Amino acid sequence: MRREVKRSYNRDRVYKLAVDGRAEEQGYTIPEIAKFTGLHKETVRLILKQLEKEEYVVKDKLTKSPIFFHRGSLASVMESLV
């Protein structure tokens, strides 16, 4: 059964910057993503929170400030569409 993925331009950009912004598996932080996209930091945080809830990203448990994200268990679904 194929999982339906909610998509939007900003959501796709935030995802890519969070997981692979600097290099593969080295994403940017929320303030950096906000700066690059022109979105408010709270908007970026909410998008990432939703992506985390849907298991496309996961917070790096070793970092508290700044917070970094990695691919979640369902990232391959998102990757096939982005």
Buried (B, 14 or more C-beta within 10 A) or exposed (E): EEEEBEEEEEBBBBBBBBBBBEEEEEBBBBEBBBEBBEBEBEBBBEBBEBBBEBBBBBBEEEEEEEBBBBBBEBBEBBBEEB
